Amino acid sequence: MTVTPLSLNGAAIIEPKVHGDSRGFFMESYNESLFKQNGITYNFIQDNHSLSAEPGVLRGLHYQLHPKAQTKLIRVLTGAIYDVIVDIRKSSSTFGQWYGVILSEHNHRQLLVPKGFAHGFCTLVPNTQVLYKVDEYYSPENDRGILWNDPALGIDWPTSSPILSDKDQRHPLLKDAEMNFE
């Protein structure tokens, strides 16, 4: 596996070794020993799986407050997404900066999103399935978000009129969001 650290400290792109032939491919999407050898020591305890039927479905920007903050390891099973993270650690030199990457069933990339980041994605093709591991259980009372199109962030989403949940339409701007990350 190849681990490429991102400019947003703690986040990384993970590219597993993919063994392909005429039958298809095989890869280890998660191997605790290999992850530890690469300095990734999170204890993932839950897998989440989503299906978005249409292109342009935007989910995010989501995070959970401490003490229930989550590290996420995201990958795409079918389809493709534009995946975005935003640094919301107030004392970070990259606070308020974002990073976006395409994850797809074809490139097999994974995105490691540490605690202290908001996360969201936009589907690029129909019937996209996303699977992600987390190191903390879902906590409704700690669930928070930031508005997907906050002008202060200036995220270059692949759509200007996404399909959003009611909740994702009502998130506050970054400047008004509740955050307890240092």
C-alpha positions in Angstrom: 0.0 0.0 0.0 1.1 3.6 -0.6 0.2 6.2 1.9 0.5 9.8 0.7 0.1 12.5 3.4 -1.9 15.5 2.4 -1.2 19.2 3.1 -3.9 19.1 5.7 -2.0 17.5 8.6 -3.2 14.0 9.5 -5.2 13.4 6.4 -3.9 11.0 3.7 -4.7 9.2 0.5 -4.2 5.4 0.8 -3.7 3.4 -2.4 -3.9 -0.4 -1.8 -2.0 -2.8 -4.0 -4.5 -4.1 -6.5 -3.9 -7.5 -8.1 -5.8 -7.7 -11.4 -6.1 -10.2 -14.2 -8.7 -11.3 -16.8 -11.1 -12.4 -14.0 -11.1 -9.0 -12.2 -9.1 -7.9 -9.2 -8.2 -8.6 -5.6 -7.1 -6.1 -3.0 -6.8 -5.8 0.8 -8.8 -2.6 1.5 -7.9 -2.8 5.2 -5.0 -4.7 6.9 -4.4 -3.6 10.5 -0.7 -4.6 10.4 0.1 -2.8 7.1 -1.8 0.3 8.4 0.2 0.3 11.6 3.5 -0.1 9.7 2.5 3.1 7.9 1.7 5.0 11.1 -2.1 4.6 11.0 -3.1 3.3 14.3 -6.8 4.0 14.6 -9.1 1.4 16.1 -12.0 1.3 13.6 -15.1 -0.1 15.2 -18.0 0.4 12.7 -18.5 0.3 9.0 -21.1 2.6 7.3 -22.4 2.1 3.8 -24.4 4.5 1.6 -26.0 4.2 -1.8 -26.7 7.4 -3.8 -29.0 6.6 -6.8 -28.4 9.8 -8.7 -25.3 11.8 -9.7 -25.1 15.1 -7.9 -26.1 13.8 -4.5 -24.1 15.8 -1.9 -23.8 14.5 1.6 -22.1 16.8 4.1 -20.2 18.6 5.4 -20.5 16.4 8.5 -18.5 15.8 11.8 -19.1 14.9 15.4 -17.9 16.9 18.4 -15.5 15.6 21.0 -15.7 13.3 22.9 -17.5 11.4 20.1 -15.4 12.8 17.1 -14.7 10.2 14.4 -11.8 9.3 12.2 -13.0 8.0 8.9 -11.5 5.8 6.2 -13.5 6.3 3.0 -13.7 4.2 -0.2 -16.0 3.8 -3.1 -17.4 0.3 -3.9 -19.3 1.3 -7.1 -19.3 4.6 -8.9 -17.4 7.7 -8.2 -17.4 10.7 -5.8 -15.7 14.0 -5.3 -14.7 13.7 -1.7 -14.0 16.8 0.4 -12.5 17.4 3.8 -12.3 20.7 5.7 -9.8 21.4 8.6 -11.9 22.6 11.5 -9.2 22.4 14.2 -9.1 26.0 15.5 -5.4 26.0 16.3 -4.4 24.4 13.1 -2.3 26.4 10.6 -4.7 25.0 7.9 -7.9 25.8 9.7 -10.7 26.5 7.2 -8.8 25.0 4.3 -10.2 22.2 2.2 -9.0 19.3 0.1 -10.9 17.5 -2.6 -10.2 14.2 -4.4 -12.0 11.8 -6.7 -12.5 8.4 -5.2 -13.9 5.7 -7.5 -14.4 2.0 -8.0 -11.6 2.2 -10.7 -8.8 4.1 -8.8 -9.4 2.2 -5.5 -8.1 5.2 -3.5 -9.1 5.6 0.0 -9.2 8.9 2.0 -8.2 8.9 5.7 -10.1 11.7 7.5 -8.8 12.3 11.1 -10.9 13.8 13.9 -11.1 17.6 13.6 -12.2 17.6 9.9 -15.6 18.1 8.4 -16.3 15.6 5.5 -18.6 15.6 2.6 -18.9 14.1 -0.9 -20.8 14.6 -4.1 -21.6 11.6 -6.4 -20.4 11.8 -10.0 -22.3 8.9 -11.5 -25.5 7.0 -10.7 -25.7 4.2 -8.2 -22.6 5.1 -6.2 -21.9 3.1 -3.1 -19.6 4.5 -0.5 -18.2 2.5 2.4 -16.4 4.0 5.3 -14.9 2.8 8.6 -15.1 5.0 11.7 -13.4 4.8 15.1 -16.3 6.1 17.2 -20.0 5.2 17.1 -22.6 7.6 15.7 -23.7 10.1 18.4 -26.8 12.1 17.4 -26.2 14.6 20.2 -22.7 15.3 18.9 -23.7 15.3 15.2 -22.8 18.7 13.5 -22.3 20.1 10.0 -21.2 23.1 7.9 -23.1 24.4 4.9 -21.8 22.7 1.8 -21.6 26.0 -0.2 -20.2 28.3 2.5 -18.6 31.1 0.5 -15.8 31.5 3.0 -14.7 27.9 2.1 -15.1 28.3 -1.6 -15.2 24.5 -2.3 -15.2 23.8 -6.0 -18.0 21.2 -6.0 -18.8 19.4 -9.4 -22.4 20.7 -9.3 -24.0 24.0 -8.4 -27.4 22.4 -7.7 -26.9 19.3 -5.7 -29.4 16.9 -4.3 -29.4 17.5 -0.6 -31.1 16.2 2.5 -33.2 18.6 4.6 -30.5 18.5 7.3 -27.7 19.3 4.9 -29.6 22.3 3.5 -29.7 23.9 7.0 -26.2 23.5 8.3 -24.6 26.8 9.5 -21.6 28.6 7.9 -18.2 27.7 9.2 -18.0 31.0 11.2 -21.3 30.1 13.0 -20.6 26.3 13.4 -20.1 24.7 16.8 -16.6 23.2 16.9 -14.5 22.0 19.9 -11.3 20.9 18.1 -8.0 22.4 19.0 
